[in-house]
Every structure is written in structure tokens, then in C-alpha cells.
Amino acid sequence: MYRFLILFFILFYNSVSAQIILNRDTSLKIYENGERFNSPFIGGINSAQISEIDLNLDGILDLVVFDKSGNKIIPFVNNNNHYIYEPKYRDNFPETHDWMLLADYNCDGRNDIYTYSSGGMAIYENTSTNELNFTLISPLVMSDYGNNNLNIYISPVDIPAITDVDDDGDLDILTFSILGGFVEYHKNTAIELSGSCDTIAFELSENCWGLFYEGLNNYVLNCPNCQCPSIINNINQKKQKHAGSTLCAIDIDNDNDQDLILGDVSFNNVNLLINGGDNQNAFMVNVDSIFPQNYNNTTGANIQYPASYYIDVTNDGIKDLLVTTNSENNSENFESIWLYTNNGQNNNPNFTFEKNNFLQDEMIDLGTSAFPSFYDYNGDSLLDIVVGNYGYHNVNGNPTSSLALFKNIGTSNNPKYDLIDRDWLGISSINLNTTLNMPSLNIYPSFGDLNGDGNDDLLIGDANGKLHFFTNTGVGSFQLTSADYFNIDVGYFAQPQIIDVNRDGLNDIIIGEQNGTINYCPNNGTNNIALFDTVITNLGGINVDDSLISTGFSSPFMIDINGSYQLFVGSYSGNIYQFNNIDNNLTGTFNNINSAISEIWDGGKCALTLADITNDNKLDMILGNVSGGISYFSSDSALINDFNQEQSKNDILLFPNPASQQVTIINNELNKIKIIDLYGRTLYSQESQDISTLINIEFLTKGIYIVQSGNRTSKLIIK
């Protein structure tokens, strides 16, 4: 029966184009400073927009975070007052971008979606019955401007206030005008027209609601008829468009009108504007520029381009204040969700600063972008994880780019990881940018032996398109040998991998870049002295730039699966592309497979690494994204991959490959099996007694070997 199963495996292997099936897995344990992350694989958060909705239709409001950085929806189910990450609900939402807020437009008790659309907003109705579901009601919401209907203008960099301004039961819109400075009030006339909320009908009620003007974090109050004498001439002359502001309307002083919490794109403080009018005629009379410090004697918010959200996250029935950044770039990306608990009432709050990393303290968050790589840094035969990043936000200058080291403190069958160093090797302080004599940005690591000593060296790509070579000098030790390695320059955002592409026994380099193509640098040197004097562009005809504006950000990972190369490429869009038809076709076009892995999406600007970390002959994947987080995917199926009939006649099947302890050799003919090193020395020889032979290879050191049976050979990699 065993021999029959092996034979069936071979026949099936040769005749079917199967796929690698990877499943999201949250069981892998991750620690830092002795504390276990509750939800390590949420995937990081940079620019959070936070709303409430009942995801699982159990009558309890859950949380949805829309991360503007990467346009990622992150759902959390409220489970006994604890928020549990449930990515499966992401598929229930429509595709959204720039901003997304949830509010009940038709007064049916279910929050609907308001989101950016073509200089305005669209509305999706919550039509859930047995499961969460949304239906597009209006692709672009219009308003009666008096002479004609135009879309309500909302900038993609703004956050509008969706609130019942006039206390009539339906939700109105407050948004800055296209010229900026003044807030427009678009009154919802659904109640007046039909007596019901279930109508989308707006009219421009006021051009300068609250009678104030906002200009670069400064405010001029008392502007009747939108006239502010001290600045009106400046406005008319320059015709400046609105730069960016966020709005959140709440009744903070219990007088039945809407006050305004406002953030500005170029500043770190939150402003509170007090409404001294009423719900029919707003009139801002006071500005608190360090809110909520003065208002409740607590810590004032201090975050680049702040945005505020007023929802109950402590599950006590009272709304709390969350302050985040609405900036995608050059803003806080690690501790960017400030929580102020409310010890008062909804309309008379008493805020107390609680933490600056709400939700983020339960996940792995490495700032902006995460570039993972499996590597055994301490030589214990357990694969550790090294993750590069674009950087942590630095208020005093450029982001701090570094390597994070996750040490495998588990076993060969049951890995678990400890984040022991967020700046491994001190990369953040090494001046790899030789032009400006400063550290580089966008540190992208790859490991492989480039000097023939059997130890994996470190190659780093950076934002300037350059590579930097670090020689392995011992267990866990590396020394910078060459900045601007061989003067290789691929333009911008070099994302390398070390691998023997042409199977000549010498490790080569492939490099992704900003424009979405792959570069190939063959090693024209020797086993001991690498030489990279050629850069071949557009390897395999690959281009993962969906937008065709040089924003592909290709991140390649090539892997030998049972004798056949497969190439996986992460991209700016967050899609993973899989290619085969690589071997003996390096000058041709690779085949793009619409595979199961292509359906995985966990955020924009993704990068991946694959290996068998559970010693079960099944690939595992760590996937990074632009929000600085990582996700873990395991496989429930044995490795089967494209392997055509001609290859099967001439190659020996090896699995796992790479291997560290044992390797299974499947051989159609009962010939002597030899393992030969690159110097031609036979290190193992045995007559095969079956078509399947299990060999203990712990006696072999790391490196590349040839398995020979009769006239057939295959490459074996010992890790």
C-alpha cells in the first residue's frame, strides 16, 4: 500500500498542476519583553479611521478600523468587552479608499458606509439579514446648491463630520469647501420631504457654518456672511485650495448644539471650537488649541494631522475619544491611536488620557512597511525571522529604518518567537547612504552565502535602489563589507533576494524595484569570490505595477519546490503574483499563475517569505504590509507544484528542499543514491531499496549539494 501511495503521488505530481494552499493562522505565539502579543498578526496600523458596526449580527456593536495607509479594513468583534481580530469580515465590505466612516443614514438601527468617491462621497446601505452585507445606494451624493445639484465636495485627504446638526433626526454633512477655510453645512432634507430618514436628499444650507474661518491651524471667529475683513483679501487673491482638515462634531457642553473638534494637515494639535449658538444657527465663540488638555486637565493630543472619533470603546455605554493621524506619510506610525476614556457623559464628557497605542499594543507593529525573511541567525537549526521596514516615525527628521529580530524559542515542530531586538545589528545608525553620509531608508534584508564559506551573508536593499553587503563573521554577527555593493543601482526601492537563479552552484541576486519589474544579477565570479557586473532588467517579463505610474514596488521571493522554481512577487497593490516556467527560461517570459496564493490580501505594499518552519513538509508564509505589520499563513496540504512529464523523467524528487535534518528521495529506478558536494566529493552512497528513501542529513553542513541516481541529478540545499 505504501509503495502504491508513493507511485500514485508521483503520477499525480506529474500530471496535475496543483497549488500551494495557505491558510491564515493565528496560533503562532509571539512575545516581546516577556509579554505575549494577544493578536500579533493583525497587520499593523498607521492611519486609523475608527467606526462602530455590528459585524456578526449579535446585537452588540463591534469595531472597524479603516487604515488609510493601504486602504485596509480591519474588523474587530466585541467578545465579552474584548476586541478580537476577525479578518473574515473584510470580505463583506465593498472596496473603499481614502476614507470610510460608518453611520446610520436611514435610521434603521444599522450603521451604513460613507466613503470617498470622485471628489465627494458614496453611501452603501447596510442590508444585512443572515450575514453582513452592503448595497450601493448612491455612488456620488448630490446636494442642492440653489441653482443646480452638485456633488457634496469632500477632499480625499479630509474627514467630514456626519452628524445631526439641526436635531431633526437625520444625518447632515459638515465639510470644508473646495477653496478651504469655511465649513459648508449640507442639510439632510429627508425628514422634511418624506417624514423618514430613508431618502438621500441634501441642500447647501450654509456656506460658512459656525461663522468661522480656518487657515493653517489659526482661526478667525465672527465671520457673518462669510466675510472676515482681516483675511478676505488674501483669500480672494491667492484662491488657495483646501489643504486638509479633519472634523468631528459632538455636543461637549450639553447645550444641544454641535461643537467641533478639528485637526489640520500640517500640525500636531487638536482644536476644540465651542458653539455659542444653537442647533439652528451655529456660532463659534471660542477655540481651545490644546484640546483636551485644557478642557479636562489631561494630556493634550500631539500627533501629526490629527483626526478624532467619538465612540464607546470601553463598553461602559459612554462614548470615548480616539485621536489618530490622518496622514499616510511622515507621521506617527507606531503609537498612533490615542485613547481618552470618558468618565463623564456623552454630552458632558470628562476625558482622561489612557494610552497612545490602543489596539496597537496587542499586535506586531514595526512602523511603516514590513519586509520579512526567514533566517537561522544563531545556528540552532530553527528558523528565526528578520523583518526590515521603511521606518519608525521620527519627529526630528527622517524615519528610523531598522531590522527586527524574532528569535525562534520553540522547537523544530512547534515554533514560537520572541521579538528580542527592534534594531538588530544597529542598522539604523550605520551610514549606508554614502552620498549623504547618513543611514538608509527602507531596509530590505536577504540572506545567502556569497563568499563560499558555507555561512549565509546579509544583503540589504534600500530606498535609493542600492545594495549593501554584510559578511557573516560568526553566529549572529555581521560586518559591513561593502556599501553600494558592486555599484548596483535599480532606481528606487531595491528589494533583493539571494538565490542561485541559473542553477550553476553560485548564488545570484534578483531585485524588485519601485516600477514593478524584477532585475537579475547573475554571479559571474567563483564559489569564493562573487562578481556582479551585469544587471539584466525585466526578468521574466514581469511587471506588477497595476497603476502604470511606477508604483509596483515588486518584492520577489523565488523558491525551489521539489526541483522546480516558483517565483512569488509582492506588490504595492497588496496582491501576490505567482510565476512558473522559470527553469531553462531565464531569457523568456514566465507564466503568471492565477493561484490560491493570489487570493491572499492583507494590506498594500506587501512582501513575503516562505519556508517550512513546522517540519511537516508544508510551506509556511510570513507576509508583511505597508502598515508595518506581519501575518502568518500555514499550509494544510503537502507540497505539490507544477512539474511536467519531461522533468519527472530526468529529475529526482526531493522533499523537503531546502532541508536540515531529513530528506525523502523519490526515485523511479532502484539505483545507487549519492550525495556529492560542489567539489565533486561523494559524501553519501547507498543502494536504494525502494522508490522512496528517507536519509538523515544532519551530518551535512549548510550549503548546496548534488543528489545523483544513475544518470539523473537534483540539487539539494542544506539549511
N, C-alpha and C positions, 0 to 999 in steps of 0.2 A: 504494500500500500504506500509506504514512504517513497519508494522509487517511482511509483506511478504518479504521486503528487508532484515530485520533482520534475518528472517528464512533462506533466501537464503544465507546470509553471513555465517551463522552457517554451513549450509550444504556444501557450497563451502570451507569453512575453514577446515572442517573435511575431505574432500575428495581430496583436491589438495595440492600438495607440492609446495607452491609459494615461491617467492624470494623477498628479500628486494632490491628495485631498488633505487640506489643512483646516483645522477647526480651532476657533477661538478657545483659549484655555486660561482660566483664572486660578488654577490650582497651584501654580509655581509660586513658592514662597520667596519674598524679597525682604531684606532687613536693612536698616541703617541705624548706627549707634545703638544697637541692641533692641531697637523697636521694629516690629514687623509692620510693613505697609498693609493697611486694611484692603485697599484696592489699587495695587501697584500699576495695573495695566489699563487705567482709564485713558491714558494717552496724552497727559499734559494739557494745560490750559494757558493761553496767552491773553486773549482779548474777549472776556466773557460777557455775554448778554444773557440775563437770567430771568426766567419766567416760570409760572406755575401752570400745571395741567394734570388731569387725571389720566395717566398713561395706561394703567391696567384696568380701568373702569371699575375700581372697587369703592368709589365714592370718596377717596382720600386724595388730596392734591399732592402731586409729585413735582419734581423739578426738571426743567430742561435748560441746559446751558448751550447757547449757540456761540461757538468760538469764531469770531470774525476772522481770526488768523487761520486760514484753511477752510472756512465755511463749514465747520464741523458741528454736527448736532450731538450733544452728549446727554443722554437721558438718565435720570436717577429716580428709582422707585422708592417711595417713602414706606419703609418697612419698620413698623413699631418705632417711629420717630428717628430712624436711621436711614440715610440715603444710600441706596445700593445701586451701583452702576449696572444698567441693563441695556447694552448696545443694540439688542434685537429690536427695540422700538424705533431705532433710527430709520429703518426701512419703511415705517408707517408715515414718515413725514415727506412732503414734496421737496424737491431741490430748491434750496434757498441760498441767498448770498448777500453779503454786506451787512444786513441787519435783519433780526427776526424778533418780534415781540408777540406774546400771547395774551389775548384779552377777549372777553365775551361780547362780540359785536351784536348778536341778535337776542341777547337776554334769555337764552335757554339753559343757562347754568353750566355751559361747556365752553371753555376757552378756545378761541379761534386763532388763526395765524394772520398777523400783519407782517408783511415783509417787503423789502425793497424791490421795485420794478420800474425800470425805464424812467428815472428821474422822479419817481413817485413811490406808490406802494400798491401791492396786491393784497387781496383778502382771500384766505381759504377758510371755508366753513368747517367746523368740527362736526362731521356727520357720522360719528361713531355709533355703532349698535352693539355688535358682538366683539368687535375689536376696534382699536384706534384707527380712525380714517378721516381724511380731509378731502374736500371738494372745492376746486377753484370757483369762487363766486364773482370776483372782479379782478381781471388781470391788471387794471390800472384805474384806481379810484379817482373819479372826477369830482369837481366842485363848481358851483355856480358863482362865477366871478362878476356877475351883473350883466354883462353884455354877451357872454358866451360861457360854455363849460370848458374848463381846462383841468388837466390833472393837478392834484394837490402836490406841489413840489416838495420833495424831501430828498436831500442830498444823500448819496451812498455813504458819506463819512459822518452823517448826523445820526442822532437818535431822537425821534419825535416823542412828544407826550401824548399818550392815548388815554383820555380821561373824560369824565362827565363834568365839563366846565360849568354849565348852567343848571346843574342839578335837576334835569328833567328826565333822567332815566336812561338815556342813550349816550354812547361814547363819542366825544368830539376829538378833534385833532389840533394840537398846537405844534407848529413847525416854523423854522426860520424861513424867511422869504429867499428867493434866489439871489437877491442882491445883498442879503445879510443884514444883520443889525436889529431888525424888527421881527417880532414873532407874529405870525399870522394865526388867526383863530378861525378854523373851519368848523362851523356849527353843524352838527348832525340833525337833520330835519325829519328823521324817520318818524318820531313820535307825533310831530305836528302834522305830517302828511297822512299817516295811516293809523296812528294810535298804537303802533307796535314798533319794536326795535328792528324787526326782520325786514328792513329796507335799507339799501345803501343810497343815501341822498345827503349831500353836503352843500353848504353855501359859505362863501367867504364872508364872515361876519365882521371881522376887524382886521385891518392891515397892521396894526401895532398894538396887539393885545397887551394890557398892563401898562401902556403908555411909557415904555422904557426903550432905550437903545443900548445894545451890547456891542462893544468894539474892543476886541483883543483884551478880554478879561476886565475891561473898565465899563462902567455903567453910567448912563445919563438918565435920570428919572424925570418924570413930569414932562412928557413929550406929547401934548394934545395935538390931534390931527397929524400925528407922525412928524411933528416939527420940533427939532432940537436945535435951537439957534446956534449953540456953540460949535456944532459939528456938521450941520446940514450942508454947508457949502463944500466941505471936504468930501462928503458922501457923493454929492452930485458931480463933482469934478473928476473923481477917480473911478466912480462906477464899479467899486470893488465887489466881486462876488463873495458870497459867504464862505469862510474858510473851514468851519467845522465847530459844532457845538452839540452838547447833549442836554436833553430836557427830561425832567421827572417832576410831575405835578402831584403834590399832596397838600392836604389841609393840616398844616403843622401847628396852628394856634386855635383850632376848634371854633372858627368863626364862619364855617360853611362856605368858604371860597377856596380856590386853589392857589397855594403858594408855589414857588418854582425853585427847584434845585437844578443848577446849571453848571456845566463844565465846558471849558474852552480848549481847543485843539493844541494850543501852544503853551499851556500852563498846567500846573500840578494841583492847584487848589480847587475846592468845590465852593460855589457861591449859593447862598440862600437868599432869594428875593421874597420879601414879605408883601403880601397882597393886602393893602389897606382899603380896598374897595369892597365889592361883594360879588356874588356869582353871576350877576348880570353885567356889571361894569368893573372890570379889574383895574387896579391902580397900584403899582408897586411903589412902596414908600421907604423901603429900607433894604440894604444889601449887607449880608454877613459874608465876608470873603474868606473866612477860615472855618466855615461850617464843617462838622458840627461842634467844633471846639467851643466857640462862644455860646452857642445855643444851649448846650447841655454840660459844659465844663468837662469835655472829654477830649481825646486826641483828635486833632483835625486831620482830614484826609489829605494825603500827599502822594499823588500818583499822576503820571503823565496822562493828559487828556482824559479826565475822569468822567465816568458815567455812573448814574445812581439808579438803583432798583429798590422798590419798596414792597417786600413780600415777607410772609411769615416762614422763616427757615428754622426757627427753634421750636415750632409746633406747640406754641402756647396760646394760639388764637390771636396774637398781636403781631402786626407787621414789623419786620426788622429792616434795617437799611444796609444795602450792599453797595459798595463803591468799587468799580473795576476800571480798567483802562479800555478806551475805545480805539486805541491806536494799534495798528498792525506792526509797526516798526519803531525802533528806537524808544521803546517804553518798557516798563517793568513786565517781565515775562515769567517770573518765578514765584513771587509773592504778590499776586495781582488781583486778589479778591478780598477786599477789606470788609469784615463783618462788624456791624454795630448792632448789638442787641437792644431791643426796645423794652424798657422797664416801665413805660407809661401806657398810653392808649394810642389807638390808630390816629386819632385826630388831635392828640396832645402827647406826642412821643417824648421819651426820656432816653436818649441814646447813650450807650456805653461801648467803647471800643473793645472788641473781643479778640480778634486776630486778623492778620493780613494775608492769610493763606487758607481761607475757608474752602473746603473740598480738596485743595491742592496738597494739604498736609497728609492726605491719605493715599496719594499717588506718587509715582515717579515723575518728576518734572525737572528737566535739565535745561530750562530756559527756552531758547528758540532753536528748533531743529534737533534731531537725534539721529546719529549715524552709527548703528551697532555693528560689532564684529565679534565673532566667537574666537577666543584665543586662550590657550593654556599658559597663563603668564608665569606660574610658579612650578611648572613641570611635574604636577601631581597626577597627570593623565585625566584630569577633569577640566572640561571646557569652561573657562570664565567668559565674561562679557565685557568688552571695552566699547564705550559709546562716546563718539565725538559730538560736538554741537556747533551751531553758529555762534552761540554765546549767551551768557547771562547778562542782563541789562546792567549797565554801569552809569550812574547818574553823572559821573565826572568825565565821561569820554566814551570811547569805543566799547562795545560789549566785550566781556571776558570769555574767550573761547578756550575750551579745555577738553580733556579726556576724563571720563568717569570710569572707574574700575569696579566691576561687580565680581567679587571672589566667589567661586563655587565652593560652598561649605557643606555640600551634600555628599552623595555617593554617585557611582557611575550609573546606577539605575534610578536614583531619586535625587536629582539636583535641587539645590536651593542656593540662594545668592545673598551676599552681604555687600551693600554699597559701601566700600571701605575708603574710597578716595574720589572726590569730585574734581580734583586737578592732578590726576596721576601723571607722574614724570615732570610735573611743573611746566607743562607745555604753555600755560597762559603767560609765563614770564620769559619765554625764550623768543628772541627776536628773529623769527623765521622770515619776516618780511625784510629782506636785505636792502630793498630800495629805500624804505622809510625808517629802517632800523627799529622796528617795533614788532610785537607779536602779530601773528597772522589771525585772520578771522576764518570761520567755517572749517574747523579741524575735522578732517575725514580720514579715519585710520584704516589701514590694511596691513596684514601680517603675512610674511612669507620669506623663505630663505633666498637671499640674493647674493650671498658670498660663499656658498657651498660648504659651510661649516656644520650643516645639519640643524642650526638654530634659526627660528623664524625672526626676521628683522622687521622693523616698523617703517612703513611708508605713509606719509601724511600728505593729503591734498588740501589746498586752501582756496579762499575766495578769489585770489588773483590768478588762479589757473596754474599755480606752481606745485611742485612736489618737493618733499623734504625727507631725507633718508636718515634713519636712526639704526645703528648697528646694535645687534643683540650682544651684550657683553657679559651675560650671566643670567641667572634665574631672576626674572623681574627687573632687569637692569638694561637700559638702552643709552646709547651715546649718540648725539647728533654728529653725523659724519659728513653730510652734505646738504646744506640748504640750496634750494634751486637745483635739485638733482638733475644732472645732465642738461640743465637749462631747458628742460621740458616745459612748455607753456601751451595750454589748451584754450586760452582765452580767459574764461571766468569759471569759478567754482569747479575745480578739479576734484573728482570723486573716484579714486583709484581702487583697483583690486590687483593683487599679485597672484598670478596663476600661469601655469605652463600651457599657453593657448595652442601652440602648434605641436605640442607633444614631442619636443626634441630633447627633453630632460632638463631644460633650462627654464626657470621661471620668467615669464614675461609680465607686462603690465597692460591692463585695459583701464581706460579713464573715461568716466562720464563728464559732462560739462553742461553749462547753462543752456546752450542751444538745443539740447536734447539728443545729440548724436553720441557715438562711442568712438574713442580713439584707441588704437592698438600700437603698443610699443614692443616689438619683438626684441628679445635678448640676443644680441649678436656677439656676445662675449663668450666666456667659458664658464665651466662649473664654479670656478673660484673667483673670477673677475667678470662681473656683469658689464655689458656695454649696451646702452640705449641711445643709438644715434639716428633712429628713424621713428617718425610718428606717422602712422597710417590713419587717416581720418575716415569717418563714416563706415566703421566696421559693420559688416552685415547689412548695410543699407538701412540701419536703424535710426529712427527719429521719433522720439516720444513727446515732441512739442505739439500739443493739441491746439495751441492758440496761434502757432506760426509766427510768433513775435519773440522768438528766442527765450522762451521761459519753460523749456523742457526739464531742466535740472535732472538729467539722466544719472541714475545711481546703479551701476551694473553689479551683478553677482553671478559669476559663472561657476558651475559645479559639475563634476563628473558623477553621473548616476549610472552605475553598472556599465561603465565603459563608453557612455555616450554623454557628450557635453550638452548641458542645458544652460541657457542664459536668461536670468530674471533681471528686469530693469525697473527700478522705482522711478517715479516721475513727479513733476510739480503738481499735476492734477491729483495725485494720490493713487492713481491706477498702477497696478503691477502688470508688466508685459512679460510674456514668456516666449522664448525663441528656441528652436532646434534647427537641425540641418546645418550644424556648425563644423563638425569634424570633416576635414578634407574639402572645406568650402570657405576658407577664410577670405578669399577674394570675391566670393559671390554674395548672394542675398540670403539672409537667414529667414527661416519660416516662423512667422508670428502665429502662435497657438492661442486660440480662444479657450483657455483652460480654466479649471476651477479656481486656481490661484488668482486669475484675472478678476474674479468677482469680489475679492477681498478689498475693502477700502476702510482706512482708519485715520484719514486726515491727509492734507496736502503735503507735497514735497517729501514723499516717503522714501525710505531707504531700508534695505533688508539684509539679513544674513541667515544662512541655512546650515544646519548640522544635526547630527543625531546626538542629543545631549542626554537621552534616557537609555541608551544602549539597547534599543529594541528594533534596530534596523528600520526605523521610521524617521523621516526628517522632521525637525522642529524649526520654527522660524521666530526670530525677533524682528519686529517691524517698528521703525521709528517714523516720526512725522514732524511737521513744522512747529507744532506746539511744544516740542521738547519732551514728549512722552514716548514710551515704548509699549508694544503689545506682544503677547506671546501666543503662538499658534502651534499646536501639536497635531500629529497625524494619527489616524486610526487604521491606516492601510499600509501594507508593505510597499516598499519602493518598486514601482513598475513604471517604466518610461519607454518612450519611443526607441525602438531598436529593431531595424529592419532585417529581413531574411539574410541578406548578404553579410551583414555584420555578424549575425549569430553564427555563421559558419566559420568565421575566421577569428573570432574573439572568444576569450574565456570570460564567463560571468563571475564577478567578484562582488560580495556584499558582506558587511558594509564596506564602502570605499569612498573616502578615507576610513581607516580602521586603526585601532590602538591595542586591542587585546586578542581578538579572534577574527578570522575571516573565513567565509564559506566560499569554496570554489566549485562552481557547477561546470562540468566538463562532459561534453557529449561522447568523448572517446576515452578509454581507460589507458592513458599514457602516463609516463612518469611526470610528476609535477615538480618544477624547480622554481625557486625564488632567487633572483640574480640581482646584485646591486649595479649601480651605474658604471662601476669599474670592470664589470664582467665576471665578478667572483660569485660562485654558487654558494649561497648561504643556507639553502634548504633543498633537500631532494627526497622524494618519496613516490613509490608506485601507488597510483590511485586504485582503490578497491571498489569504488562506487562512482556514480556520476556526480555525487555530491560529497565533498571532502571538507571537513572542518579542521582548520590549522590554528594552533596557538602561535601568535606572532609577537608575544611580549619580549622575546629576545632581540627583536629588531629595533634599531634606533630610528628616530624620526627621519623621514626622507622619502625618496622615490625609488621604487624597486620594479623589476620586471618579473611577472609570473609567466612561466613557459610550460607548455604541454605539447609535445610533438613539434609541429611547425607553427603552432599558434601562440600568441603572446597577448598579455594585457598589462596595463600599468597599475601598480598598487601603491597607494600613498599611505605611509605610516604617520599618524599624527601624534 
